[in-house]
Amino acid sequence: MRSKGGWYAGFETVSNFQMFFRDWRPAKKSSFLPVIALHGSLIQSGMWNAMAEGAGSIRMICPDQRGFGRTDDPGAGDAAADFARDVIGLADALLLDRFVVMGHSFAASIALAAASIRPDRVAATVLMDPTVRDVSGANANLEASRSRPMEFEDIAQAQKFITQSEEGNWPSARTRRFLSDVLVHDGANGAWRVPFEKSRILRLREFQASSASDYDPVFWAQRTKCPSLVFRGGESKRFSKNSEESLMDALPMKSRVVVCARAGHFPSVSEPTIVQRELKAFLADLK
């Protein structure tokens, strides 16, 4: 069978630190604009591995964001606008003129911020189950991060944790692939650990719970001009139907929403076929 493409990986200096990225390149020249895909706040760029390979024909550049995975932690700059400037810096380094930014969870705000900062280059955004939280929700998320496990004795324990703590459908084989792509395997003792330090996630959560937080996708949506494709997990607790309506009201014309009925916060894992199909259709309509 002819290959659909292959992975390339490397580091680029972005915002004065080293950023690691994975770059899925289709075997044939793609008619789609390249997609910079941003992971959620509890994982790293590997969350997109299976999706990029499954889609095949979309070039997907998947960075580890500041302080996650193999990317340096600059020790400051936790605003969505800071992360968004990293996205533009990576695009500069990779000589990308026009591109699409896709963001999962907290990174939906980052994707929209990037579109607001560089409307001449960001052709569209894809928002994967965006998080919309008020102050009380942000404080609760901070407290939850203090007690969240940082490692698991084996991948079976990690799979049990995620299927019990996350809503939606988690097919066994896809869940194991997802976990093997986002967790760090310590060969010395067999443990599987999260791809960030606890101090890093707590600093981000503290900022998100502060009065300075700019993690509001509606705020950024009102400042963008490009269309968005929005995925909502039908069983998601982070992105409700009411939140969807508020966001869609704020987004530019030609934006649309796709509800993945069986998914929770991770539609790309629960219902990858729907996500890949709708993403390709959306990209095909971009000029």
N, C-alpha and C positions, 0 to 999 in steps of 0.2 A: 504494500500500500504506500502511495506517495505521501511524504510528510506534509503536514499542514503548516509547518514552520518550526522555529526553534527559539530557545531562550538565549539571550545574551545578558551579561550582568557586569556591573562595574561601579565605580565611585566617581562623583563629580564634586568639585568645591562649589557649594551653594551657601549664600549668606554667611560666608567665612567659616563654614564647617564642612566636613566630609559627609556627603549623602550617598547611601547605597541605593541602587535601583536594579530592578529586573526589567528586561525589555523583550517582550514577545514579538517576534518578527515573522509575519506570514511568509510561506514559501514563495508565493506569487505576489507581485505588486498589488497592493490593496487599493480599492477605489474609495475606501473610507478615510476620513480624517483620523490621525492618531489620537488615542485616548490616554490621558494621564489618569491613572486609577489610584485613588487615595484610600488607604485602609482605615478602619475604625480605631478607637482609642485603646482597645484592650488586646490588639493583635499587631500584625505587621504585613508587609507587602505580599507574603505568600498566600494571603486569603484569595488573591485573584488568579493563582496558578491554574486551577482546574477550569475556571471560567474562560481564561484566555485560550487555553488549549482546546476547549470545547468549541468556542466560537471560531477559532482557526484563522479567519480572514481579517481580523482587526489587529492592527498594531497596538499593543497595550504596554505603556511604560508605567511600572509599578514601583514607586519609591517607598523605602522605609522612611517615615517622617521623623522629624527631629526628636531624638531621644528614644526611638523605637528600633528594634531589630539591630542592624549593623550600622545605623546612622548615628553620628555623634550627637550628644546632648549638649547644646550650647549653654545650658544652665539658666536660660532666661528666654523670654519671648514666647509666651503661651497663648497669645491671642490668635483668633482665626486669621486676622490680617497678616500676622507674622508667618503662619504656615502657608498662607496664600502667596506671599512673596517668595517663599521657597519654591513653590510650584513654577512660578514665572522664571526664577533663576535656573531651575532644572531645564525648562524649555529652552532658555537661552543657550545653556551649555550643550544641549543636544540639537541645536539649530532647528527647532520647530517653529515655524512661522504661525500657522493656524492649527488649533487643536481643540479637543473636547476635554473637559475635566469631569471625572466621575468621583463622587465621594460617598462613602458609607458612614452612616451614623453621624458622629460629630463632624466628620469631614465633609458633609453636605454643606455646612456653613462655610468651610474652607473653599470648596469648589465655587460657590456663589461669590465669595469674596474675591477670588481670582478673576472671575468674570467681570466683577465690578471694577477691579483695578486695571485690567487690560481688555476692555471690550473690543478692541481692534484685533485681538489675537484669539480670544476664547470664543469659539463659534457656538458652543452649546455646553450645557451642564447635564449630568445624569446624577440624580439624587437617590441613593439607595437607603430606604427607610430612615430618613433624617430624624435626628433627635430634636424635640421641641420641649424645653423644660422651663418651668417658672423657678423662682428662687428656692421654694421648698423642695422641689424636685432635684435641683442641683445640689442642695445640702444633703439630701438623702443619698444621692449618688456618691458624694464625697465620703459619707460614712460607710457605704457599702464597699468602697474601694479599700478602706482600712482593713477589712476582714476577709477580702477576697483571697483565695489561695494563690500562691505564687508558683507552686510546682506540684506535680503529681507523680506518684511512684511508678506509674506506667501509663500507657496511652488508654488502656481500658478504664482506669480511674478518671482520666480526663474526659473520656467520652460519657461516662456516667454523670459526671458533674455538669457538663454542658446540656445534656438532654434533660436533666432534672431542673436546671436553673433557667433555661431558655425556653420560651414558648415556641410553638410551631412544630412542623414535621422535620425530623432529623434522621433521614435514611442512614443506616449503619455504615455502608461502604463510603458514602460521600462524607459522612461525619469524620470517619477515621482519616480520610484523605485531607480534609480541611485541617484537622488538628495536627497532622504530621507536617503540614505546610506552614502552620503559624506558631507552633511551639518549638522550643529549642531542646533538642535531645542531648542530655549529658551522658556521654558514653561511659564515663567513669563509674557512675552509680546507677545508671539506667533511668534516672528521673527525667521527666519532661517539664520544662519550666516556661513561664511566660516570657516574651521577648522584650522586657523592659524592667527597670528597677522600680521598687515600690515608691521611692522618693520621687521618681519621675511622674508616675501616674497621680500621686497625691498633689504634686505641684500643679499639674494641669487641672485636676478637680477643684483645687482651691481657687484657681483663677476663674473657672467656670461658675463657681458659687459666689464670686465677688461682684461688687457693683461695676467693675471694669469689664466684665465679660461681654464679648461680642458674638457669642455663640447663639445667634438667633437667625435661623434661615429666612424668616419673614423679613427681618430688617435688611438682609443682604439681597433678597429677592426683589425688593422694591428699588434696588439700585442697579439692577441688571437689565440688559436689553435683549440678550440672546434667549432662545427657547430652552426649556428644560424637559427632560423625561424623568418622571418621578415613579419610583417603585415603592409600594407600601405592602408590607406583610399583613395579610388579612387577620392574623392572630397577634400582631405586634402590640406590645404594651408601650413602646416608646413613641410610636407615631400613630395616633388615633385618627379616626375619621374626621373629627372636628379639626385636628391639627392639619390634616390634609386639605380641608376646605379653606382654612386660613392661608396656607401656603399657596395653593392654586390661585386664590384671589390676588395674591401679591406678585405672582410670576408673570412674565411677559406673555403676550398672545402666542399661540401655536405651541404652548407647553401642554403636556398631557400626563395623565397618571395611569399606571398599570397596577392593579391589585393582584397580588399573588396569594390566593385564598388560603393555601395551606401553610404559608410561611409565617415565621415570626420576624425577628429582627435581621435575619440573614436570608433574604430571598435568593441570593445567588447560590446558596448551598441547598436550600429546601426545594427550590423550583428553577434549576438552572436552564432548562429548556425554554421556559417562558422568558426568562431574563435575556438569554442570548438572542432569541427570535426578535423580541421587541427592541433590543438595543440595535440590532442590524437594521431593522426597519427605520428606526429613528435616524441613524447615521446616514442611511441612503437618501433621506429627504433633505439633508443639509447641503447647502450650496457654498 
